[in-house]
Amino acid sequence: MSKEVESIKAKKETREKLAKIRNKSEWLEKEANKTFALMDISVKDLDSKPERWITIPLTELEALYEELHNPKLHSKVIFNRLAKVNKLDKKTHDFANCFCQIETFFEMNNLQLDKRRDGVTWIITAGHDLGRNFSIFFSELICLIVDIDETMILRGEPQIFDNTVIFELSKNGIPFSL
């Protein structure tokens, strides 16, 4: 396998920072994937500029989720955001497109989203370290996106734990992909 070499001009300060990175190709691939994921789930304004994002420490995010007094309301806000992204990207506002955005969010934030097929049912386990409010928020969000797709069925209530949500999905008894 031949390796292509990509050369990028950078300021001296940037080159010094890059010199401290041990596995540059792995780091560059991770950063590129993160950038493209952000572009995929960003809301574009009328000028087609990507939405601004910020990074905050996990402890601050945990505190924000603890302060949310109504995770069900928060799920509706995010659900509306998913709809807006689908509309701006000219995609159908359905379970598949919303779930794809959720998968991207989980991947970007190094959260666990395990999908396991059991016959015609999918068992989804969402793991995180964000506490019970995030679990409530996420289970409500899943219920909202299931409701927009007449063929999707949430089998039973989501199982909500402090750092995990487990739910089962089927599509009118028909095998489907996630």
MARKE-304332 format. One record per residue (C-alpha): residue in three letters; x, y, z. Coordinates in steps of 0.1 Angstrom, whole numbers, plus 5000, padded with zeros to 4 digits. Example, Ala and Ser with C-alpha at 12.3 -4.5 7.8 and 13.67 -1.06 7.14 Angstrom:
! MARKE-304332
ala:5123:4955:5078
ser:5137:4989:5071
END
This chain:
! MARKE-304332
met:5000:5000:5000
ser:5015:5033:4990
lys:5011:5063:5013
glu:5004:5097:4999
val:5021:5126:5016
glu:5000:5157:5021
ser:5019:5189:5028
ile:5003:5218:5045
lys:5019:5251:5051
ala:5016:5263:5087
lys:5029:5290:5110
lys:5059:5282:5132
glu:5037:5280:5163
thr:5014:5256:5146
arg:5043:5234:5134
glu:5056:5233:5170
lys:5023:5222:5183
leu:5019:5195:5156
ala:5054:5182:5164
lys:5041:5172:5199
ile:5015:5149:5184
arg:5028:5113:5183
asn:5005:5097:5157
lys:4998:5126:5133
ser:4978:5105:5108
glu:4955:5091:5134
trp:4950:5125:5150
leu:4943:5141:5116
glu:4918:5114:5106
lys:4900:5118:5140
glu:4899:5156:5136
ala:4887:5154:5100
asn:4859:5130:5109
lys:4849:5153:5138
thr:4848:5183:5114
phe:4827:5165:5088
ala:4803:5151:5115
leu:4798:5187:5127
met:4791:5198:5092
asp:4765:5170:5088
ile:4745:5179:5118
ser:4749:5217:5118
val:4720:5240:5110
lys:4730:5262:5081
asp:4719:5298:5080
leu:4705:5315:5049
asp:4741:5321:5036
ser:4749:5284:5040
lys:4774:5291:5066
pro:4778:5262:5092
glu:4765:5268:5126
arg:4790:5278:5153
trp:4799:5251:5178
ile:4816:5254:5212
thr:4834:5228:5232
ile:4829:5226:5270
pro:4844:5203:5296
leu:4824:5172:5305
thr:4819:5184:5341
glu:4802:5216:5328
leu:4780:5196:5305
glu:4770:5173:5334
ala:4762:5203:5355
leu:4740:5218:5327
tyr:4721:5186:5324
glu:4716:5185:5362
glu:4703:5221:5360
leu:4677:5212:5333
his:4645:5210:5352
asn:4626:5196:5323
pro:4645:5171:5302
lys:4612:5163:5283
leu:4610:5199:5271
his:4647:5198:5261
ser:4639:5167:5240
lys:4613:5187:5221
val:4638:5215:5214
ile:4663:5189:5200
phe:4636:5172:5181
asn:4627:5205:5164
arg:4664:5210:5157
leu:4666:5176:5140
ala:4635:5186:5118
lys:4652:5219:5109
val:4685:5201:5098
asn:4664:5176:5078
lys:4645:5204:5061
leu:4676:5225:5053
asp:4694:5194:5039
lys:4662:5186:5019
lys:4659:5152:5037
thr:4627:5135:5047
his:4619:5142:5084
asp:4617:5105:5094
phe:4631:5081:5119
ala:4661:5071:5098
asn:4673:5106:5091
cys:4668:5117:5128
phe:4685:5086:5141
cys:4714:5092:5118
gln:4719:5127:5133
ile:4717:5111:5168
glu:4744:5086:5159
thr:4766:5114:5146
phe:4761:5133:5179
phe:4770:5102:5200
glu:4801:5095:5178
met:4813:5131:5181
asn:4810:5130:5218
asn:4824:5096:5224
leu:4792:5083:5238
gln:4782:5047:5234
leu:4753:5037:5211
asp:4752:5000:5207
lys:4727:4985:5182
arg:4720:4948:5183
arg:4695:4930:5160
asp:4672:4904:5176
gly:4651:4890:5147
val:4630:4918:5134
thr:4637:4939:5165
trp:4666:4962:5172
ile:4678:4966:5208
ile:4695:4999:5213
thr:4716:5007:5243
ala:4727:5043:5248
gly:4755:5047:5273
his:4768:5080:5287
asp:4782:5096:5318
leu:4757:5125:5319
gly:4733:5113:5346
arg:4696:5105:5348
asn:4683:5137:5332
phe:4702:5129:5300
ser:4687:5094:5301
ile:4652:5109:5305
phe:4659:5134:5277
phe:4672:5108:5254
ser:4643:5083:5259
glu:4618:5112:5253
leu:4637:5121:5221
ile:4636:5085:5208
cys:4598:5084:5215
leu:4594:5117:5195
ile:4612:5104:5165
val:4594:5070:5166
asp:4561:5089:5166
ile:4569:5106:5132
asp:4573:5073:5114
glu:4541:5053:5112
thr:4560:5021:5105
met:4582:5023:5136
ile:4572:5007:5168
leu:4587:5012:5202
arg:4583:4979:5220
gly:4575:4987:5256
glu:4588:5016:5275
pro:4625:5026:5273
gln:4644:5013:5303
ile:4660:5044:5319
phe:4690:5042:5342
asp:4713:5069:5355
asn:4739:5065:5326
thr:4721:5042:5302
val:4689:5039:5282
ile:4678:5007:5266
phe:4649:5005:5241
glu:4636:4980:5215
leu:4624:4991:5180
ser:4606:4972:5153
lys:4591:4982:5120
asn:4557:4965:5117
gly:4574:4931:5120
ile:4595:4938:5089
pro:4633:4935:5091
phe:4650:4969:5086
ser:4685:4984:5089
leu:4698:5010:5113
END
